Structures are given as C-alpha cells and as structure tokens.
C-alpha cells in the first residue's frame, strides 16, 4: 500500500479472493457511504470523460453529499452583523468537509488495498507457467478484478481532483467577493468616522450652548435682583420726599 494509506509502501496486503470482491463501504461501516456512482461511466480510454466528472461532482454538491462552500459563505455574509450563533454554518461546513475528506481517503485506501493484493496474485499466477497453462480461467478472473479495481481507483482520483478544482474556483470567486466586501466595510467605516466627528462637534456646540443658557439665566436673575433693590430704594426715596414735603 502507499504511504498515503498509512503503509510502508513495500508490504502487500494478504487478502482472500472473496475480499477482493468487496465493495465500499464494508457491512460494518453503517455511517460510511461511497462517493462512486452506482454504475461506472465509460472508461474505455482509461479515464472517465472530464465533462462527466465535472457534472458528477456538481451533482454531489447539489445533493449535499459533499458540502458546498458557496452556500456557507453566502450564509455567513448575510448574517455577519447578527448574533454569534449565526456563524454556525461555517462550523457545520468545516465539520462536514472533514467527514467527506476522511470518507474519501478511507474509500480510496479500501480499494487500493484490494488492488495491490489482487495485482500481486495476478502477477504470481502469470509468472507460474504451470498455473497459467492449467487454469487460464483463474488468470483471466484475476485480470478482470485488477482492471475493475484499477478503474475505481482512477475514477476516485478524478473525482477527488475535480473536488479540489471546484474548491479552488470557489475560493478565487470569493476572494474577489471578500475584497469587495472589505472595500464596502472600509467605506462604511469612513462614513461612520465622519458621522462621529460631526456628532462630537455637535455635542461640543450643544455643551457650549447649554453653558451660555445657564450664564444668561444667572445674569437675568442677577439683573432682576438689582431691579428689585432699585425699586425698593425708589420707594424709600419717594416716601422721604413726601415726608419732607409735608413737614
């Protein structure tokens, strides 16, 4: 097996002919699902057509068998001013994406293990002239099994590669959207800063105006007190004039 699947790259898995025929997921893996289609596409040229792979991956995204980053980013952008729990779609996407990646790796390694085992058995049977001569059906059966598993591994590689391409294209698209969003936020920030400056100035003006009103009120009260004193003095003065006049 390959080091990708956790092997030393030298040892050959020892499996039985019945195990070579097994398909993913194994019967004891109830939470696993195969990313491969129910029926294999035309691979007469050694690989599935690029158009078929692109369409198939889009179907996987549309049916949510693999998470779609565009839906997650749209949800986060629409709720960016909301409560913290509104960012849950992002966490859900990361969790689902990790599950899909682990599932893809497990399925690939499942078939690689069987491929290397049956390939070794096939090469052994071909190299054994007595077996090849006496039981050609065994050789043909193993050859067909090798080809079948080989095609599954190739298709899995194509699907994984197309998923990576789809993610890359989405990241490029949303990098542009993120840049645009940042520009919009910068504009809002500048506008809010301008409004703050205006509010600060208006508050200062109000404070000054308030102090002027308080000063005017105090001045009016002082003037009223003076007028009251003048009025009292005038009354006294008039009374003294009448008194002198009478005397």
C-alpha positions as CSV (number, residue, x, y, z in Angstrom):
1,X,0.0,0.0,0.0
2,X,1.0,3.6,-0.4
3,X,2.2,5.8,2.4
4,X,-0.9,7.9,1.7
5,X,-2.9,5.0,3.2
6,X,-0.5,4.5,6.1
7,X,1.7,1.7,4.7
8,X,5.4,1.4,4.4
9,X,4.9,1.1,0.6
10,X,6.6,-2.3,0.5
11,X,4.3,-4.9,2.1
12,X,1.5,-6.5,0.1
13,X,-1.9,-6.9,1.9
14,X,-2.8,-10.6,2.3
15,X,-6.5,-10.8,1.3
16,X,-8.7,-13.6,0.1
17,X,-10.5,-13.8,-3.3
18,X,-13.7,-13.1,-1.5
19,X,-12.3,-9.9,0.0
20,X,-11.1,-8.7,-3.5
21,X,-14.8,-8.6,-4.5
22,X,-15.9,-6.5,-1.6
23,X,-17.3,-3.0,-2.3
24,X,-17.1,0.1,-0.1
25,X,-18.5,0.7,2.4
26,X,-17.9,-2.6,4.3
27,X,-21.0,-4.0,6.0
28,X,-19.8,-3.0,9.5
29,X,-19.4,0.7,8.5
30,X,-23.0,1.9,8.7
31,X,-22.1,5.6,8.7
32,X,-20.0,5.4,5.6
33,X,-21.1,6.0,2.0
34,X,-19.3,5.5,-1.3
35,X,-18.5,8.6,-3.4
36,X,-18.5,6.5,-6.5
37,X,-21.6,6.3,-8.8
38,X,-23.9,3.3,-8.7
39,X,-22.7,2.4,-12.2
40,X,-19.3,3.1,-13.6
41,X,-19.1,5.6,-16.6
42,X,-17.4,4.8,-19.9
43,X,-13.7,4.4,-19.2
44,X,-12.6,2.7,-22.4
45,X,-9.9,5.3,-22.9
46,X,-8.5,4.6,-19.5
47,X,-10.3,7.5,-17.7
48,X,-13.8,9.0,-17.4
49,X,-14.5,12.0,-19.6
50,X,-13.7,15.3,-17.9
51,X,-17.2,16.6,-18.7
52,X,-18.7,13.5,-16.9
53,X,-16.5,14.1,-13.8
54,X,-17.4,17.8,-13.7
55,X,-21.1,17.1,-13.9
56,X,-20.9,14.3,-11.4
57,X,-19.1,16.4,-8.8
58,X,-21.7,19.2,-9.3
59,X,-24.4,16.7,-8.6
60,X,-22.7,15.6,-5.4
61,X,-22.6,19.3,-4.3
62,X,-26.2,20.0,-5.3
63,X,-27.4,16.9,-3.4
64,X,-25.2,18.0,-0.4
65,X,-23.2,14.7,-0.5
66,X,-20.2,17.0,-0.3
67,X,-20.5,20.4,1.3
68,X,-20.8,23.4,-1.0
69,X,-18.6,26.3,0.2
70,X,-20.6,28.9,-1.7
71,X,-23.7,28.2,0.4
72,X,-21.7,28.6,3.6
73,X,-20.0,31.9,2.7
74,X,-23.3,33.3,1.5
75,X,-24.9,32.4,4.8
76,X,-22.0,33.9,6.8
77,X,-22.0,37.1,4.8
78,X,-25.8,37.6,5.2
79,X,-25.5,37.1,8.9
80,X,-22.2,38.9,9.6
81,X,-24.0,41.5,11.7
82,X,-26.1,39.0,13.5
83,X,-25.5,37.1,16.7
84,X,-22.5,34.7,17.1
85,X,-24.7,31.7,16.6
86,X,-25.5,32.9,13.1
87,X,-21.9,31.8,12.1
88,X,-22.8,28.2,12.8
89,X,-23.0,27.3,9.1
90,X,-19.2,27.9,8.8
91,X,-18.5,25.4,11.7
92,X,-21.0,23.0,10.1
93,X,-19.3,23.2,6.8
94,X,-15.8,22.5,8.3
95,X,-17.2,19.5,10.2
96,X,-18.9,18.1,7.1
97,X,-15.9,18.8,4.9
98,X,-13.6,16.9,7.3
99,X,-16.0,14.0,7.3
100,X,-16.1,13.9,3.5
101,X,-12.3,14.0,3.2
102,X,-11.9,11.2,5.7
103,X,-14.5,9.2,3.9
104,X,-12.8,9.7,0.5
105,X,-9.4,8.7,1.9
106,X,-10.9,5.6,3.5
107,X,-12.7,4.5,0.3
108,X,-9.6,5.1,-1.8
109,X,-7.4,3.1,0.6
110,X,-10.1,0.4,0.8
111,X,-9.8,-0.3,-2.9
112,X,-6.0,0.3,-3.1
113,X,-5.5,-2.4,-0.5
114,X,-7.5,-4.9,-2.6
115,X,-5.9,-3.7,-5.8
116,X,-2.4,-4.4,-4.7
117,X,-3.4,-7.7,-3.3
118,X,-5.2,-9.0,-6.4
119,X,-2.5,-7.5,-8.6
120,X,0.2,-9.4,-6.7
121,X,-1.9,-12.6,-7.1
122,X,-2.4,-11.9,-10.8
123,X,1.3,-11.4,-11.4
124,X,2.1,-14.5,-9.4
125,X,-0.4,-16.6,-11.4
126,X,1.0,-15.2,-14.7
127,X,4.6,-16.0,-13.6
128,X,3.6,-19.5,-12.6
129,X,3.6,-21.2,-16.0
130,X,2.0,-24.4,-14.7
131,X,-0.9,-22.5,-13.2
132,X,-1.3,-20.3,-16.3
133,X,-1.4,-23.3,-18.5
134,X,-3.7,-25.5,-16.4
135,X,-6.1,-22.9,-15.2
136,X,-6.4,-19.9,-17.5
137,X,-9.7,-19.0,-16.1
138,X,-8.1,-18.1,-12.8
139,X,-5.7,-15.8,-14.6
140,X,-8.5,-14.2,-16.6
141,X,-10.6,-13.7,-13.4
142,X,-7.8,-12.0,-11.6
143,X,-7.0,-9.9,-14.6
144,X,-10.6,-8.7,-14.7
145,X,-10.6,-8.0,-11.0
146,X,-7.4,-6.0,-11.3
147,X,-8.9,-3.9,-14.2
148,X,-12.1,-3.3,-12.3
149,X,-10.4,-2.1,-9.1
150,X,-7.9,-0.1,-11.1
151,X,-10.8,1.8,-12.8
152,X,-12.4,2.5,-9.4
153,X,-9.1,4.0,-8.2
154,X,-8.7,6.1,-11.3
155,X,-12.3,7.4,-11.1
156,X,-11.8,8.2,-7.4
157,X,-8.7,10.1,-8.2
158,X,-10.5,12.1,-10.9
159,X,-13.4,12.9,-8.5
160,X,-11.1,14.0,-5.7
161,X,-9.1,16.1,-8.2
162,X,-12.3,17.7,-9.5
163,X,-13.5,18.5,-6.0
164,X,-10.2,20.2,-5.4
165,X,-10.6,22.2,-8.6
166,X,-14.1,23.2,-7.6
167,X,-12.9,24.4,-4.2
168,X,-10.1,26.4,-5.8
169,X,-12.5,28.1,-8.2
170,X,-14.9,28.9,-5.3
171,X,-12.0,30.3,-3.3
172,X,-10.9,32.5,-6.2
173,X,-14.5,33.7,-6.7
174,X,-15.0,34.5,-3.0
175,X,-11.6,36.1,-2.8
176,X,-13.0,38.7,-5.2
177,X,-16.2,38.9,-3.1
178,X,-14.2,39.3,0.1
179,X,-12.1,42.1,-1.4
180,X,-15.3,43.8,-2.5
181,X,-16.8,43.3,1.0
182,X,-13.7,44.7,2.6
183,X,-13.9,47.8,0.4
184,X,-17.6,48.2,1.3
185,X,-16.8,47.9,5.0
186,X,-14.0,50.4,4.7
187,X,-16.4,52.8,3.1
188,X,-18.9,52.3,5.9
189,X,-16.1,52.7,8.5
190,X,-15.0,56.0,6.9
191,X,-18.6,57.2,6.8
192,X,-19.1,56.3,10.5
193,X,-15.9,58.1,11.4
194,X,-17.2,61.2,9.6
195,X,-20.5,60.9,11.4
196,X,-18.7,60.5,14.7
197,X,-16.7,63.7,14.1
198,X,-19.9,65.5,13.3
199,X,-21.6,64.2,16.4
200,X,-18.6,65.2,18.6
201,X,-18.7,68.7,17.2
202,X,-22.4,68.9,17.6
203,X,-22.1,67.7,21.2
204,X,-19.5,70.3,21.9
205,X,-21.7,73.0,20.4
206,X,-24.6,71.9,22.5
207,X,-22.4,71.9,25.6
208,X,-21.4,75.5,24.8
209,X,-24.9,76.5,24.1
210,X,-26.1,74.9,27.4
211,X,-23.4,76.8,29.3
212,X,-24.5,80.0,27.5
213,X,-28.1,79.4,28.5
214,X,-27.0,78.8,32.1
215,X,-24.9,82.0,32.1
216,X,-27.8,84.0,30.6
217,X,-30.2,82.7,33.2
218,X,-27.8,83.6,36.1
219,X,-27.3,87.0,34.6
220,X,-31.1,87.6,34.3
221,X,-31.5,86.6,37.9
222,X,-28.8,89.0,39.0
223,X,-30.4,91.8,36.9
224,X,-33.8,91.0,38.5
225,X,-32.3,91.2,41.9
226,X,-30.7,94.6,41.1
227,X,-34.0,95.9,39.8
228,X,-35.8,94.8,42.9
229,X,-33.2,96.6,45.0
230,X,-33.5,99.7,42.9
231,X,-37.3,99.5,43.1
232,X,-37.1,99.3,46.9
233,X,-34.7,102.2,47.1
234,X,-37.0,104.3,44.9
235,X,-40.0,103.5,47.1
236,X,-38.0,104.7,50.1
237,X,-36.8,107.8,48.3
238,X,-40.3,108.7,47.3
239,X,-41.6,108.2,50.8
240,X,-38.9,110.5,52.2
241,X,-39.8,113.2,49.6
242,X,-43.4,113.1,50.6
243,X,-42.4,113.2,54.3
244,X,-40.2,116.3,53.8
245,X,-42.9,118.0,51.7
246,X,-45.5,117.6,54.4
247,X,-43.2,118.9,57.1
